[in-house]
Amino acid sequence: MPSTNTGSTVSERRAAVIEESKTGGKHAHGTHNYPDPLVHIDKVAWDVTIIGAGPAGLMLASSLARFGGHDVLVIDERSEPTTAGRADGIQPRTIEVFRNMEPLGTEFVERSAPSYERTFWDPRSDGERGIVRTRRVQSFPTNMEIQDNCTLGLQQGLIEGAFLRDMERHGQRVTRPWAFKDFVMRPEVDNERPVEVTLVKMEPVVETKNEGGAPTYSVKATGETKTIRTKYLIGCDGGRSAVRTKLEKSHGFEFKGDWVDTLWAALDCVVDTNFPDVRKIAAIHSAKHGALYIFPRENNQAGDPIIRCYTQVNRLSGEKSKESALEARNKVTKEQVMQAIQEIAYPYKFKFKSVEWFTVYPIGQRLVSRYSLPAGQEKGWKFPAHRVAICGDACHTHSPKAGQGMNTAVIDSQALAWRINLVEKGLASPDILLGTYHDERHATGKQLIDFDSEYAALFSNEIPKNQPELAKLSEDELKEHFIGVQRRNAAFTTGAGVAYADSVLNHRDLSRLGFDRGYRVGSLEAGWRLQPAWATRWSNSQPVRIIHEIQFDAPGGFRIYVCAGELKRNQHHLLSFARHLQSPQSFLAKYRANHKAGRLLKGAYNALPAALNTGLDGGYSDETNPFFHLLLIVKQNRFGFELEDVAELGPLRAMVYADDVEAGGSRTGNEDGDETVGGLHRKWGLDPNGGIVVCRPDGYVGAVFPLDQGEKGWGAMEKYFAGFLTPASGFLPPKL
């Protein structure tokens, strides 16, 4: 009978103490450096339990570690992280998110291979064998204003290693090798931690190969089990998620979709070639032998440039194989994949110097019916909502060629992390705020599946099942349609154009908050990522990208950009807002964190942002409530005003900026810095009256409020926060 506890000997426990006391030991596996894992689970009670240490699980764990104050258990069934293959493309919005989690962003950018261009290759028009380039395009439209307007090619193992190091910097490590076995809701045992989870200890991973020689792995259970209790159970355990399977069996979740009966291989290799676009993203369609997608990757340990070749392998004979993709997937060899590449890319030559990894897969698109478990009953006992949730491939599976899987997973985890943080810090209503995770991310998952169903079929020279009318198009018309699908969905595939519907978090107009229907302030869209802009940090005169001034780090609060316009013109309105912020009715006073926020090194922070870490006293670097970051942006040259000019603005004077570096402003004089005053205000549509932009912790615009409507504006802002935040019991007005 399996043990229900560790049952370890004294010597084993001593060894475990030694093992788990290591704080900086690294294991080097080629180019992979990461901390040693933990091996024992000695606590029973946890705040958050994360199943799976791929990109989704590690993003969630790293985010919660950065926010601080949470007891998090991260387990993975494998005895070591990924060392080869799997996901490898980071899209622009995900890069932007990582740049808001430094040093992750810089590390990923510097280590990877960027692709700024996509090329399209098609069969020769004269009927002769071979391919020709038919189009070159910039990867993503310039008007999206993305700092890194490219896709980064970086192997999943290197991404996982960076996450693991980031977690360790914040006191968190993965526990291996443990696997999820089961969960039950037990509110009658512990209402605070209603999820009872059974975990099983695994043996070290065994690397194997399938019939075709593609690497696989297997792990076996040791029989040792551990039962824990947790507030939240999050399944980040991939397309074959055991957590999702439990939700399907016991709680009515569904995981439905369809297959494209086409077989593809992914091959990581180093080549010598005369193909000119080998360091660009290249989509290649041959006349008879299928399609090939080349994606540049980072250099390997020897310094050689890797490419990922997504290769159609069911047209080797010049016509589509009659064997189903599911039946053939384990029979394809890397030699057959290399042969297919040569056939598809003819007349160009590929000499394969090394193959680092390969796999073969059919294409399927599936989406789970829910991302979190609603409130319900277990054996007659009511349990609370949203205590079990899933992220990433546990929610959605699709083809890898559009480069969306890992990126969508990372944003799933970011979306869940900031919500859990606010709830657990005592600021937010769990039923309302956690419920918006499913609403927003399931809609995004549906959009992803719809796009991939069309894109993957067309890439494979198939007609999408839900668009039979495309069969009437000519070959040339289908080519144009395929390119059009990619360009039309560029906003979505970058991630920069992913938008959320109106909800308690997103108010495009302010009619639900006290204004007339259709009333809007400025040009920014609620539910969209904040449009980037530059400003000058007044304290040290440094130009900064305003979206990165507050990192995705502790405390994990809202960013409130107060666009002041000209100080003299709007001084009365600014003073009115400052007085409101200093009152007991203000959100600064009503919504205050619990004791968990005090567990960090510097109050609510792990490390103070540069904008606050100045040494200035007199309230010029002190936040009233660190869960609401107030950034005052003045439409003036930084040389044209002093801190004394904002001395009476109370909470608004902690972080002060000059709007004098964003392009598109006006020339106001002949002094340095006068060339582009007001560019940020103009870009956001807040010139000349100013306005207040409330951004959620994930950088999405929640609402934009007027600066010149007095109490009506402040009241609307209070209604906004009251829609999902929870007042602290017995709160005290802030000390100013």
ABEGO torsion letter per residue (X at the ends): XBBABAGBBAAAAAAAAAAAABAABBBBBEABBBBBBBABBABABBABBBBEABAAAAAAAAAAAAAEGBBBBBBBABABBBABEEBABBBAAAAAAAAAAOAAAAAAAAABBBBABBBBBBBBAAGBBEBBBABBBBABBAAAGBABBBBBBBBAAAAAAAAAAAAAAAGBBBBOBBBBABBBBBAAABAABABBBBBBBBBBBBBBBBAAGBBBBBBBBAGBBBBBBBABBBBAAEAABAAAAAAAAAAGBBBBEBBBBBBBBBBBBBBBBABAAAABBBBBBBAAAEBBBBBBBBBBAAGBBBBBBBBBAAAAAGBBBABBAAAAAAABBAAAAAAAAAAAAOABBBBBABBABBBBBBBBBBBBABABBBBBBBGGBBBBBGABBBBEAAABBBBAAAGAAAAAAAAAAAAAAAAAAAAAAGABBAAAAAAAAAAAAAAAAAAAAAAAAAAAAAAAGBBBAABAAAAABBAAAAAAAAAAAAAAAAAAAAGAABBBBBBAABBABAAAAGBBBGBBBEABBBGBBBBBBBBBBAAAGBBBBAAAABBBBOAGBBBBBBBAEBAAAAAAAAAAAAAAAABAABAAAABBBBAAAAABABEABABBBAAABAGBBGGAABBABAABBBBBBBBBBAAABBAAAAAAAEAAAABBBBBAABBGBBBABABBGAAABGAAAAAAGAOAAEEBBBBBAAGBBABBBBAAAEAAAAAAAAAAAAAABBBBBGBBBBBX
